[in-house]
Each structure stands twice: as C-alpha cells, then as structure tokens.
Amino acid sequence: MNVQDVREEAVLERLRVENPEFRKWEEEHSELENRLRSMDSHVYLTPEEEIERKRLQKLKLLAKDRMMEILRRHRAGNA
C-alpha cells in the first residue's frame, strides 16, 4: 500500500466516523453489492429477476455517486 492509498483510506475512515450521510450510502452500497452477488450466483435468472438485478445495479451506482460527491465536498473543504 503506497502513501496515497494510506491517505485515501484515512479520509474514508474519517468520513465513516464523522459523516452519517456517507456512512448511510456506504452501507447501502455494500448491501446492494451483497444482493447482486447473491443473484449472480444463480445459473439462470427469470425475466423478473433480471429486471430486479438491473434496478439494484442502478441503486448501487447511485449510492456510489453519492459517496463520491461527499468525498469531493470533503476534499474541497479541506484543500
């Protein structure tokens, strides 16, 4: 792990502790990732399951986008 990775992880850990919104989106992202992994373990998905999988992917991306926005605001405020 290089110095940049260590700094990045420190910033993320600080956000997890100090920013409830970031923590909420990170937990949401993780939960969605777990649900998608579970779906991906199936050999076959019904059409309804495929639709649900796509919906979960979009929600996961939204959660990631929200986390990145909070990270950008944090960096801008600490620059």
PyMOL commands that set and color helices and strands:
alter all, ss='L'
color gray80, all
select helices_A, chain A and resi 3-18+20-40+47-77
alter helices_A, ss='H'
color red, helices_A
deselect
rebuild
show_as cartoon
